[in-house]
Amino acid sequence: MDSSGSESPPIEAKKGSKSKAPKKAKESILKQKSPAEFFAENKNIAGFDNPGKSLYTTVRELVENSLDSAEAISELPVIEVTIEEIGKSKFNSMIGLVDRERVDEALYDDFENAKAREKRLAKEARDQETQAKNIAAGKKVKEPAQKAMKGRGEASFFRVTCKDNGKGMPHDDIPNMFGRVLSGTKYGLKQTRGKFGLGAKMALIWSKMSTGLPIEISSSMRGQSYTTFCRLDIDIHRNIPHVHLHEKRDEERWHGAKIQVVIEGNWTTYRSKILHYMRQMAVITPYAQFLFKFVSDVADKNVAIRFARRTDVMPPVPVETKHHPSAVDLLLIKRLITETSKPNLLQFLQNEFVNIGKPFAERLIGEMGPDFSPKTAVKSLTSQQIVRIHQLFRQAKFDDPSGNCLSPAGEYNLRLGIIKELHPDLVATYSGSPQVFEGHPFIVEAGVSLGGKDVKQGLNIFRFANRIPLLFEQGADVVTRTAQKRINWNNYKINQTQDKIGVFVSIVSTKIPFKGTGKEYIGDDISEIASAVKAAIQQCCIQLKSKIVKKIQAREQQERKRNLTRYIPDVTGAIYDVLRQTAQAHSSKKKRYDEEDAEILKQVSARLITKQTLHDKLAKHVEQVDYEMAMDYATQSGVSEEPREAIYIQAVGDTQNFVDLCSPVCVFRLFQ
């Protein structure tokens, strides 16, 4: 048959081949995540980036919770922090796991094959040869660091314990306080160290992820006849506590909390950060006593540091305040309307916001339009009416909120903390007046020191936000940029590169404008804060400049006296030789002199005036001139510039009644 015009026969499929039909895409399934699961998957948001950072953040969160707890009852804080290193064998015994020796070495991540071993040994031999040459040449040799052959599976574990003398926690609230993420007591509008109810909960989540061990809490409150003990972990997927043990125990009477958690960490890498944090916390809270311990099976690694209390003057407890109208959004207005107990619009505006009195509230309502009246039921406001209120809040002019709700460290405590930890040669402090950004009040305090113990040359910047040290992401912070780029240190007789300069800036506010997820630095884009930081540092520099100039003048005066004293023998010899020659000429009657001069020449001839006599007269004259200049200097300086000594007020019993009168440099206590 002619194949032209006919259909081609179908190609026979190969034997065993299957035709591939296109796969259908799976339908998307809507899922939900609990807050605990979200933070477990995004733990870097809360500062748990890696094991080392997690150890640091755990210590930080527990210490700050303890400070808040003690300050809430106006108790001078006593906080004990212990980090205990747990070896692999001890950890396995804690969880009931039997150690097992390796069978197949090549299976493990730290296995080193023959070629890699040969390469490593050759490099070590070259390093030893270079070191021997340097020793022979008399050069300073640094011991080579020994790199440990450690696999990814060999983690380091630590038991972190924090004990305080705070107010403790109610027995029934403990499970939710530690086992439910985003539950807490710090959600009001006030100055707080923490804000989101994470803290110890994230330490528990990290413990569950890295060790699987629960957290243990002991707590007792004032007047309680028992101690609560609770052992629990967290159900990540449901964000609820999983309680292992929750009981009341009859133990010694005390108040406070003790929290213990076992986590994976890295002490070697973050040792300096943790100790630096504790030292800065001692600077900003000199009224607290800290005891820090690191315990290891290797005795050389043990650390025990006590940061003693240096004052019993505590800042006032920050109080909760109301929202400023210019700082609210639509959602917040709707929430306030839902939660308010006030029936009408006039009372709602007066009682839910700051700086709105009755006359001003009536003016605002009159500006809103005919649909509004002072007696309008606040619960009946429509969405459009709420938008109108929000628009008016953004456009109207309100008085700035006061800083009465804030609790800065205070110049006295800041100065005392700097002196206690750095022992500087000079220190100046300044506390600014309350200012406002986006409707939130803030106060900037600053201190600048020169010299000191363990202080490097150049700028050493210490940053605090709501009395918390900020250690990471320093480069982009407003304090760093201001100190490095906006302060001309030479104008204040300070050498930016050679002097040991300590710059301390503390910012407190009802809202700290952190940048980034780690909340470790304050951005440089808020002009109000940047200007306040610059002004505070400049005020400290002005104080230091006057002290530095006076020290320079005193040094120049001493140098001038030293130079004059050095030339007294030469000047004495020259004058005496001239007098002696003149006396010889006078005695031979070659030249006649006035009676006064003649009398002096006679005394020289009779040796009543000797070289020693002239030496003593000149020395006395130099002393007299130096004394007169010192008197003039003291008169110009005034009595207020006399040398001052640091004094520390000891704690007194609760039975005493007294009133504190605070100033930047001291506190007077009047007993009644």
RODO-119023 format. One line per field, with one value per residue (C-alpha): x, y, z. Coordinates in Angstrom, 3 decimals. Layout:
<atoms>
xx	X | ... .
yy	Y | ... .
zz	Z | ... .
</atoms>
This chain:
<atoms>
xx	0.000 | 1.237 | 2.010 | 1.517 | -1.673 | -2.147 | -1.741 | 1.519 | 1.167 | 1.615 | 5.124 | 5.279 | 6.315 | 9.396 | 8.824 | 8.620 | 8.302 | 5.484 | 3.791 | 4.349 | 1.227 | 1.727 | 1.466 | -1.180 | 0.078 | -0.842 | -3.471 | -2.214 | -3.221 | -3.781 | -1.695 | -1.272 | 1.732 | 1.721 | 3.859 | 6.188 | 6.678 | 7.309 | 10.035 | 11.538 | 11.973 | 13.134 | 15.123 | 17.591 | 14.846 | 15.191 | 19.011 | 19.474 | 21.512 | 24.034 | 25.021 | 27.415 | 24.949 | 22.224 | 24.284 | 24.863 | 21.197 | 20.015 | 22.209 | 21.066 | 17.352 | 17.509 | 19.549 | 17.215 | 14.130 | 15.745 | 16.494 | 12.913 | 11.602 | 13.718 | 13.118 | 9.357 | 9.339 | 12.097 | 14.478 | 18.225 | 18.989 | 21.237 | 21.678 | 23.727 | 24.508 | 26.216 | 27.195 | 28.202 | 29.940 | 28.511 | 30.636 | 29.291 | 29.353 | 27.599 | 24.976 | 24.305 | 23.851 | 21.421 | 19.176 | 19.729 | 21.828 | 24.682 | 27.978 | 29.016 | 32.459 | 32.904 | 33.060 | 33.414 | 35.681 | 35.299 | 31.591 | 32.139 | 32.498 | 35.865 | 37.482 | 40.910 | 42.138 | 45.795 | 46.278 | 44.782 | 46.874 | 50.046 | 49.219 | 48.516 | 51.764 | 53.778 | 52.239 | 52.977 | 56.612 | 56.947 | 55.461 | 57.889 | 60.830 | 59.713 | 59.271 | 62.772 | 64.265 | 62.411 | 63.674 | 67.240 | 66.863 | 65.605 | 62.136 | 59.067 | 57.308 | 53.609 | 52.447 | 50.499 | 46.834 | 45.905 | 42.878 | 40.663 | 39.469 | 35.816 | 32.906 | 29.548 | 27.891 | 30.073 | 28.142 | 28.954 | 26.250 | 25.843 | 23.550 | 22.626 | 21.276 | 20.045 | 18.858 | 17.478 | 15.797 | 12.874 | 9.152 | 8.815 | 5.916 | 2.407 | 2.115 | -0.647 | 0.907 | 4.301 | 3.354 | 1.974 | 4.769 | 7.366 | 5.468 | 3.340 | 5.078 | 3.828 | 2.322 | 3.726 | 3.199 | 5.081 | 2.628 | 1.562 | 2.972 | 5.920 | 9.694 | 10.611 | 13.686 | 11.653 | 8.584 | 7.358 | 7.153 | 9.951 | 13.024 | 13.082 | 10.552 | 13.060 | 15.685 | 13.210 | 12.538 | 16.290 | 16.715 | 14.005 | 15.613 | 19.200 | 18.954 | 15.319 | 15.551 | 12.881 | 13.388 | 13.221 | 11.790 | 11.767 | 9.872 | 8.596 | 6.816 | 6.813 | 4.508 | 4.280 | 4.692 | 5.814 | 8.115 | 6.813 | 8.803 | 7.927 | 9.557 | 8.130 | 8.776 | 6.704 | 4.470 | 5.879 | 2.981 | 0.210 | 2.098 | 1.037 | 3.109 | 3.837 | 4.139 | 6.216 | 5.986 | 4.275 | 4.131 | 4.362 | 7.264 | 7.993 | 11.434 | 13.328 | 11.631 | 12.883 | 11.499 | 12.654 | 13.140 | 15.699 | 15.664 | 17.760 | 17.997 | 20.344 | 21.218 | 23.777 | 26.294 | 29.797 | 31.628 | 35.022 | 33.800 | 31.357 | 33.233 | 34.392 | 30.906 | 29.230 | 31.797 | 31.629 | 27.851 | 28.073 | 30.615 | 28.455 | 25.402 | 27.381 | 28.085 | 24.467 | 23.103 | 25.650 | 22.905 | 22.836 | 25.158 | 26.141 | 27.960 | 29.024 | 30.534 | 31.689 | 32.262 | 34.171 | 35.867 | 39.110 | 40.105 | 41.992 | 38.787 | 36.825 | 35.761 | 34.310 | 33.653 | 31.770 | 30.461 | 29.867 | 27.110 | 28.357 | 25.161 | 21.691 | 20.106 | 17.774 | 16.061 | 12.305 | 10.127 | 8.855 | 5.107 | 2.654 | 1.383 | -1.351 | -0.903 | -0.074 | -2.606 | 0.096 | 1.535 | -1.573 | -2.797 | -6.215 | -5.855 | -4.828 | -7.745 | -10.176 | -8.639 | -8.869 | -12.534 | -13.210 | -11.464 | -12.569 | -15.093 | -16.014 | -19.477 | -19.126 | -16.564 | -15.669 | -14.709 | -12.944 | -10.625 | -9.938 | -9.131 | -7.468 | -4.879 | -2.342 | -2.403 | -6.115 | -8.058 | -11.764 | -11.572 | -9.180 | -11.309 | -14.358 | -12.391 | -11.345 | -14.929 | -16.113 | -13.489 | -14.575 | -17.844 | -21.618 | -21.735 | -19.816 | -20.845 | -19.407 | -22.170 | -21.667 | -21.569 | -17.997 | -19.028 | -21.314 | -18.612 | -18.446 | -15.250 | -15.479 | -15.816 | -12.781 | -10.765 | -11.816 | -10.563 | -7.264 | -6.826 | -7.439 | -4.937 | -2.280 | -2.991 | -3.694 | -0.984 | -0.642 | 1.657 | 4.620 | 4.297 | 6.335 | 9.128 | 7.612 | 6.848 | 10.524 | 13.174 | 16.694 | 19.727 | 20.536 | 23.814 | 24.789 | 24.428 | 25.997 | 29.020 | 29.354 | 29.143 | 31.828 | 34.170 | 33.541 | 34.326 | 36.812 | 38.658 | 39.187 | 41.395 | 38.580 | 34.859 | 31.948 | 28.246 | 25.132 | 21.418 | 19.294 | 15.749 | 12.863 | 12.332 | 9.858 | 9.898 | 6.699 | 4.758 | 7.061 | 9.121 | 12.801 | 15.745 | 19.406 | 22.111 | 25.797 | 29.155 | 32.662 | 35.752 | 39.489 | 42.005 | 41.123 | 41.779 | 41.585 | 40.597 | 42.019 | 43.368 | 40.821 | 37.049 | 35.531 | 31.779 | 29.263 | 25.597 | 22.531 | 18.825 | 16.305 | 19.250 | 20.284 | 23.815 | 23.919 | 26.960 | 26.320 | 25.910 | 27.708 | 28.864 | 25.464 | 24.287 | 23.445 | 25.845 | 28.807 | 28.195 | 27.780 | 30.930 | 33.062 | 31.807 | 29.929 | 32.132 | 35.325 | 37.345 | 40.291 | 38.091 | 37.909 | 41.675 | 41.067 | 43.104 | 40.687 | 43.346 | 45.802 | 43.711 | 41.731 | 38.216 | 35.121 | 31.799 | 28.695 | 25.226 | 21.998 | 18.640 | 15.359 | 11.940 | 8.504 | 9.507 | 13.134 | 13.394 | 15.579 | 16.673 | 16.959 | 15.508 | 18.140 | 17.198 | 20.869 | 21.246 | 19.317 | 19.207 | 20.784 | 17.727 | 15.748 | 16.939 | 15.518 | 17.524 | 20.680 | 20.602 | 19.985 | 22.888 | 25.251 | 24.212 | 24.656 | 28.171 | 29.134 | 27.999 | 30.263 | 33.155 | 32.683 | 32.965 | 36.090 | 37.668 | 37.625 | 39.267 | 41.833 | 42.738 | 43.266 | 45.437 | 47.464 | 47.873 | 48.947 | 51.391 | 52.831 | 53.195 | 55.067 | 57.279 | 58.042 | 58.989 | 61.106 | 62.978 | 63.620 | 64.866 | 67.164 | 68.973 | 69.362 | 72.939 | 74.184 | 72.533 | 73.820 | 77.414 | 77.287 | 75.824 | 78.255 | 81.268 | 80.076 | 79.517 | 82.932 | 84.736 | 82.728 | 83.572 | 87.313 | 87.040 | 85.150 | 87.716 | 90.567 | 88.582 | 88.657 | 84.918 | 82.484 | 78.864 | 75.782 | 75.382 | 72.971 | 75.102 | 78.259 | 76.813 | 76.074 | 79.611 | 81.072 | 79.037 | 80.342 | 83.936 | 83.361 | 81.795 | 78.524 | 76.880 | 78.044 | 77.047 | 74.824 | 73.076 | 72.194 | 71.076 | 68.681 | 67.291 | 66.601 | 64.981 | 62.771 | 61.803 | 60.788 | 58.683 | 57.045 | 56.167 | 54.805 | 52.693 | 51.262 | 50.375 | 48.721 | 46.666 | 45.544 | 44.671 | 42.637 | 40.840 | 39.869 | 38.824 | 36.650 | 35.956 | 33.702 | 36.688 | 38.403 | 39.396 | 36.517 | 36.555 | 34.108 | 31.969 | 29.663 | 26.530 | 26.048 | 22.683 | 20.497 | 17.721 | 14.085 | 13.226 | 14.903 | 12.892 | 14.860 | 14.639 | 17.196 | 18.349 | 20.104 | 22.617 | 24.854 | 27.816 | 26.376 | 23.280 | 22.454 | 20.349 | 18.297 | 17.098 | 13.796 .
yy	0.000 | 3.470 | 5.219 | 8.650 | 10.226 | 7.555 | 7.907 | 6.750 | 3.700 | 4.338 | 3.904 | 0.877 | 1.715 | 0.124 | -2.886 | -2.089 | 1.696 | 3.582 | 6.736 | 9.641 | 11.605 | 15.137 | 15.194 | 17.314 | 20.008 | 19.354 | 21.643 | 24.241 | 23.448 | 26.339 | 25.876 | 27.846 | 28.226 | 28.985 | 31.878 | 29.356 | 27.518 | 30.778 | 31.888 | 28.399 | 28.590 | 32.245 | 32.218 | 34.821 | 37.428 | 36.947 | 36.829 | 33.045 | 33.042 | 30.349 | 28.389 | 31.112 | 33.961 | 31.792 | 31.369 | 35.132 | 35.961 | 33.453 | 35.079 | 38.528 | 37.733 | 36.049 | 38.894 | 41.582 | 39.733 | 39.496 | 43.231 | 44.057 | 41.753 | 43.332 | 46.923 | 46.335 | 46.039 | 48.654 | 45.967 | 46.477 | 43.680 | 40.770 | 38.529 | 35.343 | 33.918 | 30.552 | 28.854 | 25.235 | 23.420 | 19.953 | 17.386 | 14.916 | 11.961 | 13.933 | 15.199 | 11.675 | 10.435 | 13.302 | 12.215 | 8.481 | 7.821 | 5.276 | 6.389 | 4.407 | 4.187 | 4.870 | 1.864 | 3.384 | 6.461 | 7.427 | 7.923 | 11.023 | 14.633 | 15.106 | 12.111 | 12.920 | 10.817 | 10.028 | 12.830 | 15.478 | 14.219 | 14.401 | 17.957 | 19.022 | 17.531 | 19.222 | 22.595 | 22.076 | 21.231 | 24.452 | 26.474 | 24.948 | 25.711 | 29.353 | 29.633 | 28.261 | 30.852 | 33.662 | 32.495 | 32.358 | 35.901 | 37.154 | 38.005 | 37.788 | 34.499 | 33.908 | 30.463 | 28.891 | 28.290 | 24.635 | 23.909 | 21.277 | 18.474 | 18.828 | 17.606 | 19.248 | 16.609 | 17.272 | 20.166 | 21.895 | 22.037 | 24.395 | 24.667 | 28.337 | 29.304 | 32.759 | 33.536 | 36.880 | 38.526 | 39.963 | 39.746 | 36.162 | 34.782 | 33.643 | 29.864 | 29.498 | 31.885 | 30.200 | 27.670 | 30.355 | 32.816 | 30.340 | 28.012 | 30.352 | 32.671 | 36.288 | 36.228 | 38.691 | 41.634 | 44.328 | 45.222 | 48.588 | 51.879 | 52.386 | 52.174 | 48.491 | 46.366 | 43.700 | 44.154 | 41.047 | 38.281 | 36.259 | 36.276 | 33.098 | 31.464 | 31.637 | 30.104 | 27.281 | 26.873 | 26.767 | 24.253 | 22.072 | 22.320 | 21.661 | 19.390 | 18.379 | 19.106 | 21.095 | 24.308 | 24.369 | 27.295 | 27.907 | 30.946 | 32.476 | 35.745 | 37.978 | 36.669 | 33.239 | 30.227 | 27.947 | 27.807 | 26.919 | 24.414 | 23.878 | 21.758 | 22.263 | 22.543 | 23.952 | 22.386 | 24.186 | 23.474 | 24.469 | 27.185 | 25.798 | 24.701 | 21.018 | 20.708 | 17.833 | 18.853 | 21.771 | 21.701 | 23.707 | 22.955 | 23.867 | 25.453 | 28.352 | 31.735 | 33.939 | 35.931 | 35.866 | 33.344 | 30.791 | 29.657 | 26.805 | 25.757 | 23.443 | 24.591 | 24.130 | 26.980 | 28.165 | 29.666 | 29.980 | 32.342 | 34.399 | 34.508 | 38.101 | 39.241 | 37.762 | 39.255 | 42.587 | 42.562 | 41.905 | 44.703 | 47.206 | 46.144 | 46.944 | 50.413 | 51.303 | 49.675 | 50.406 | 49.833 | 46.112 | 43.366 | 40.738 | 37.470 | 35.678 | 32.190 | 29.892 | 26.331 | 23.729 | 20.387 | 22.111 | 24.308 | 26.814 | 27.715 | 28.597 | 32.227 | 33.976 | 37.731 | 39.827 | 43.222 | 44.924 | 47.418 | 50.985 | 52.850 | 52.208 | 55.027 | 53.434 | 55.198 | 55.597 | 52.788 | 53.729 | 54.245 | 53.341 | 56.281 | 56.941 | 57.265 | 60.583 | 61.481 | 62.028 | 58.533 | 56.391 | 54.605 | 53.372 | 49.918 | 51.362 | 53.811 | 50.967 | 48.844 | 51.725 | 52.236 | 48.539 | 48.467 | 51.851 | 52.104 | 55.707 | 56.084 | 59.210 | 60.753 | 63.673 | 61.419 | 58.990 | 61.714 | 63.073 | 59.760 | 57.617 | 60.139 | 62.472 | 66.259 | 66.422 | 68.364 | 69.050 | 72.432 | 71.044 | 67.895 | 70.069 | 72.019 | 68.763 | 67.460 | 70.759 | 70.405 | 66.840 | 67.952 | 67.951 | 64.142 | 64.384 | 65.765 | 65.508 | 63.068 | 60.772 | 57.161 | 56.063 | 52.445 | 53.559 | 55.293 | 54.055 | 53.168 | 56.427 | 58.446 | 56.689 | 57.543 | 61.188 | 61.137 | 59.626 | 62.259 | 65.045 | 63.542 | 63.600 | 67.200 | 68.900 | 70.377 | 68.826 | 69.640 | 67.319 | 64.550 | 64.983 | 62.668 | 61.962 | 58.388 | 57.653 | 56.298 | 57.286 | 55.996 | 59.495 | 61.402 | 60.212 | 56.520 | 56.924 | 58.748 | 56.238 | 53.300 | 54.732 | 55.454 | 52.033 | 49.981 | 52.086 | 54.151 | 57.073 | 60.119 | 62.516 | 61.996 | 64.267 | 63.406 | 65.140 | 64.375 | 66.056 | 67.286 | 65.161 | 65.394 | 63.810 | 61.841 | 60.601 | 61.351 | 59.293 | 61.016 | 60.156 | 61.241 | 61.055 | 60.779 | 60.842 | 60.447 | 61.003 | 59.733 | 60.061 | 57.404 | 54.425 | 50.767 | 48.337 | 51.132 | 51.128 | 54.200 | 56.044 | 55.981 | 53.306 | 53.534 | 52.108 | 52.182 | 51.630 | 51.563 | 51.533 | 50.697 | 47.637 | 47.358 | 47.087 | 45.086 | 44.149 | 46.057 | 49.093 | 50.599 | 51.840 | 53.045 | 56.719 | 56.979 | 55.564 | 57.762 | 60.850 | 60.237 | 59.445 | 61.956 | 64.817 | 65.643 | 67.630 | 66.306 | 68.630 | 71.601 | 70.200 | 69.508 | 65.759 | 63.636 | 61.232 | 58.656 | 58.766 | 59.506 | 56.786 | 58.114 | 56.443 | 57.584 | 56.443 | 57.211 | 55.961 | 56.494 | 55.763 | 56.008 | 54.429 | 53.299 | 52.666 | 52.908 | 49.830 | 48.861 | 45.275 | 42.119 | 41.740 | 45.047 | 45.783 | 49.303 | 52.546 | 54.000 | 57.277 | 58.472 | 60.064 | 63.660 | 64.348 | 61.522 | 62.260 | 65.931 | 65.041 | 62.543 | 65.093 | 67.814 | 65.503 | 64.425 | 68.048 | 69.120 | 66.460 | 67.598 | 71.223 | 70.138 | 68.126 | 70.959 | 73.301 | 70.617 | 69.796 | 73.473 | 73.910 | 70.812 | 72.159 | 75.509 | 73.787 | 71.619 | 74.659 | 76.429 | 73.462 | 73.295 | 77.006 | 76.593 | 73.571 | 75.492 | 78.465 | 76.176 | 74.393 | 77.632 | 78.981 | 77.578 | 79.037 | 82.396 | 82.487 | 81.826 | 84.454 | 87.165 | 86.394 | 86.629 | 90.022 | 91.253 | 90.059 | 91.784 | 94.934 | 94.815 | 94.611 | 97.637 | 99.527 | 98.726 | 99.988 | 103.229 | 102.817 | 103.448 | 104.907 | 103.619 | 104.866 | 104.198 | 101.246 | 99.571 | 100.320 | 98.635 | 95.485 | 95.467 | 95.818 | 92.791 | 90.819 | 91.790 | 90.862 | 87.562 | 88.406 | 87.787 | 84.505 | 82.416 | 80.331 | 83.495 | 84.413 | 80.843 | 80.888 | 84.327 | 83.266 | 79.999 | 81.905 | 84.371 | 81.535 | 79.970 | 83.334 | 83.909 | 80.353 | 80.841 | 84.156 | 82.632 | 79.685 | 82.074 | 83.994 | 80.702 | 79.504 | 82.869 | 82.734 | 79.073 | 79.526 | 77.292 | 75.002 | 73.582 | 72.149 | 68.469 | 66.107 | 62.587 | 59.833 | 58.816 | 55.840 | 55.726 | 52.489 | 50.755 | 51.362 | 49.317 | 49.645 | 50.973 | 54.331 | 57.181 | 59.440 | 61.776 | 61.757 | 65.034 | 64.091 | 66.086 | 65.034 | 64.432 | 63.326 | 62.387 | 63.913 | 61.739 | 63.489 | 61.183 | 62.033 .
zz	0.000 | -0.847 | 2.305 | 0.818 | 2.072 | 4.642 | 8.383 | 9.897 | 12.045 | 15.763 | 17.082 | 19.276 | 22.812 | 24.220 | 26.320 | 29.995 | 29.540 | 31.285 | 30.115 | 32.593 | 33.403 | 34.857 | 38.660 | 40.278 | 42.637 | 46.209 | 47.559 | 50.052 | 53.586 | 55.999 | 59.111 | 62.286 | 64.569 | 68.230 | 69.529 | 71.185 | 67.891 | 66.041 | 68.447 | 68.516 | 64.734 | 64.840 | 68.059 | 66.744 | 67.250 | 71.012 | 70.984 | 70.808 | 67.589 | 68.578 | 71.714 | 72.946 | 72.447 | 73.996 | 77.177 | 77.362 | 76.710 | 79.325 | 81.987 | 80.917 | 80.994 | 84.401 | 85.941 | 84.613 | 85.835 | 89.269 | 89.338 | 88.354 | 91.070 | 93.827 | 92.707 | 92.581 | 96.394 | 96.911 | 98.144 | 97.634 | 95.129 | 96.055 | 93.011 | 92.734 | 89.282 | 88.850 | 85.595 | 86.100 | 83.260 | 82.620 | 80.810 | 78.293 | 80.712 | 83.460 | 81.023 | 79.739 | 83.305 | 83.984 | 81.129 | 81.742 | 78.651 | 78.758 | 77.188 | 74.125 | 72.599 | 68.902 | 66.602 | 63.143 | 63.498 | 59.841 | 60.446 | 62.620 | 61.632 | 63.354 | 61.632 | 60.176 | 57.259 | 56.580 | 54.048 | 56.343 | 59.263 | 57.166 | 56.099 | 59.680 | 61.018 | 58.257 | 59.155 | 62.845 | 61.998 | 59.961 | 62.801 | 65.300 | 63.015 | 62.637 | 66.393 | 67.025 | 64.622 | 66.368 | 69.766 | 68.448 | 67.073 | 70.445 | 69.168 | 71.345 | 70.695 | 71.184 | 72.156 | 69.267 | 70.001 | 70.229 | 68.099 | 69.626 | 67.383 | 68.225 | 66.167 | 65.768 | 67.903 | 70.967 | 72.462 | 75.760 | 78.401 | 81.351 | 84.345 | 84.844 | 88.267 | 89.289 | 92.822 | 94.032 | 97.020 | 95.050 | 95.595 | 94.362 | 92.317 | 93.264 | 93.494 | 90.894 | 88.339 | 87.993 | 85.253 | 82.955 | 83.774 | 82.478 | 80.168 | 78.047 | 75.584 | 75.374 | 78.847 | 81.367 | 83.677 | 81.724 | 78.988 | 80.394 | 79.142 | 81.479 | 81.608 | 81.853 | 81.226 | 79.423 | 77.312 | 75.501 | 78.093 | 76.463 | 78.728 | 80.798 | 78.440 | 75.583 | 77.877 | 78.523 | 74.796 | 74.097 | 76.909 | 75.393 | 71.948 | 73.064 | 76.123 | 76.549 | 80.289 | 82.178 | 84.119 | 87.936 | 89.907 | 93.646 | 94.875 | 98.084 | 98.788 | 101.852 | 104.535 | 102.894 | 105.162 | 102.342 | 99.320 | 95.882 | 93.850 | 90.199 | 87.499 | 84.020 | 80.317 | 77.481 | 74.844 | 71.822 | 69.460 | 71.849 | 73.815 | 77.167 | 80.171 | 80.737 | 84.515 | 85.921 | 89.581 | 91.300 | 95.082 | 98.274 | 100.577 | 104.177 | 103.993 | 105.532 | 105.488 | 102.649 | 99.764 | 96.182 | 93.413 | 92.327 | 88.699 | 87.324 | 83.674 | 81.747 | 78.240 | 75.497 | 75.432 | 74.673 | 77.630 | 75.925 | 73.191 | 75.275 | 78.589 | 78.044 | 76.976 | 80.053 | 82.442 | 80.588 | 80.970 | 84.716 | 85.107 | 83.218 | 85.202 | 88.359 | 86.901 | 86.187 | 89.388 | 92.150 | 94.715 | 93.799 | 94.959 | 92.383 | 92.988 | 89.805 | 89.721 | 86.954 | 88.149 | 86.158 | 86.781 | 85.716 | 88.668 | 86.490 | 84.652 | 87.795 | 88.189 | 91.239 | 91.148 | 93.681 | 92.623 | 95.960 | 96.691 | 97.040 | 97.919 | 99.274 | 97.267 | 94.715 | 91.792 | 92.183 | 90.865 | 87.366 | 87.279 | 84.559 | 82.552 | 80.019 | 76.277 | 74.686 | 71.956 | 69.318 | 69.894 | 69.357 | 66.246 | 65.138 | 66.677 | 70.021 | 70.053 | 69.333 | 72.106 | 74.589 | 73.641 | 74.203 | 77.608 | 79.005 | 81.814 | 80.937 | 79.372 | 77.235 | 74.901 | 77.197 | 80.102 | 77.758 | 76.413 | 79.897 | 81.567 | 78.886 | 77.621 | 79.189 | 78.761 | 77.931 | 80.551 | 80.443 | 78.612 | 76.005 | 75.553 | 74.888 | 72.268 | 70.586 | 70.502 | 69.023 | 66.275 | 65.410 | 63.839 | 64.441 | 64.820 | 68.077 | 71.448 | 74.968 | 75.911 | 72.891 | 74.099 | 73.511 | 72.855 | 70.019 | 67.959 | 64.375 | 62.517 | 60.570 | 63.759 | 65.288 | 62.158 | 62.582 | 66.197 | 65.044 | 62.326 | 64.818 | 67.260 | 64.528 | 63.519 | 66.860 | 69.068 | 72.521 | 75.410 | 75.766 | 78.366 | 81.524 | 82.570 | 85.995 | 84.971 | 84.193 | 86.538 | 85.429 | 87.303 | 88.574 | 88.443 | 91.906 | 91.049 | 87.605 | 89.003 | 91.825 | 89.439 | 87.149 | 90.066 | 91.611 | 88.513 | 86.499 | 89.160 | 86.726 | 87.267 | 86.308 | 85.870 | 84.951 | 84.807 | 83.504 | 83.575 | 80.930 | 81.306 | 79.953 | 76.195 | 73.787 | 70.541 | 68.886 | 72.072 | 74.319 | 77.043 | 77.396 | 79.546 | 78.559 | 81.217 | 80.383 | 82.035 | 80.640 | 82.456 | 81.828 | 82.835 | 84.962 | 85.555 | 82.609 | 80.213 | 76.687 | 74.920 | 72.804 | 73.135 | 75.373 | 74.877 | 77.360 | 76.321 | 78.475 | 77.577 | 80.443 | 82.711 | 80.636 | 79.156 | 75.352 | 74.225 | 70.590 | 67.304 | 68.671 | 65.370 | 64.186 | 67.597 | 68.088 | 71.045 | 69.084 | 66.058 | 68.205 | 70.259 | 67.222 | 64.670 | 66.351 | 69.355 | 68.734 | 71.656 | 70.988 | 71.910 | 75.430 | 75.791 | 75.315 | 72.907 | 71.227 | 70.283 | 73.192 | 76.291 | 78.049 | 77.525 | 78.955 | 77.475 | 79.367 | 78.015 | 79.590 | 77.888 | 79.660 | 78.050 | 77.913 | 74.416 | 73.417 | 69.595 | 69.056 | 65.576 | 64.377 | 65.827 | 68.545 | 70.249 | 70.865 | 69.469 | 69.077 | 65.590 | 64.582 | 62.664 | 65.509 | 65.659 | 69.145 | 70.725 | 68.707 | 69.768 | 73.422 | 73.438 | 71.890 | 74.345 | 77.351 | 76.287 | 75.594 | 79.059 | 80.577 | 78.377 | 79.474 | 83.116 | 82.331 | 80.359 | 83.356 | 85.479 | 82.796 | 82.287 | 86.023 | 86.129 | 83.212 | 84.983 | 88.190 | 86.234 | 84.455 | 87.783 | 89.252 | 86.163 | 86.440 | 90.088 | 89.244 | 86.540 | 88.828 | 91.590 | 89.152 | 88.205 | 91.766 | 92.240 | 88.943 | 89.508 | 93.095 | 91.975 | 89.228 | 91.495 | 94.304 | 91.963 | 90.719 | 94.285 | 95.412 | 92.525 | 93.113 | 96.838 | 96.029 | 93.746 | 96.453 | 99.140 | 96.921 | 96.421 | 92.661 | 92.574 | 95.101 | 95.681 | 97.453 | 101.142 | 100.725 | 98.071 | 99.997 | 103.081 | 101.060 | 99.646 | 103.142 | 104.299 | 101.316 | 102.209 | 105.841 | 104.673 | 106.395 | 103.009 | 101.519 | 98.527 | 100.831 | 102.023 | 98.434 | 97.748 | 100.708 | 99.766 | 96.182 | 97.303 | 99.733 | 96.993 | 94.634 | 97.384 | 98.133 | 94.471 | 94.175 | 97.318 | 96.077 | 92.695 | 94.452 | 96.589 | 93.510 | 91.813 | 94.814 | 95.062 | 91.393 | 91.580 | 94.623 | 97.545 | 95.463 | 93.626 | 96.679 | 96.399 | 97.022 | 98.348 | 97.470 | 100.443 | 100.661 | 102.789 | 104.650 | 104.712 | 107.738 | 109.280 | 108.283 | 111.741 | 111.037 | 109.548 | 107.256 | 104.271 | 101.420 | 99.850 | 96.608 | 94.586 | 91.661 | 93.978 | 97.313 | 99.276 | 102.670 | 104.939 | 107.622 | 110.397 | 112.044 .
</atoms>
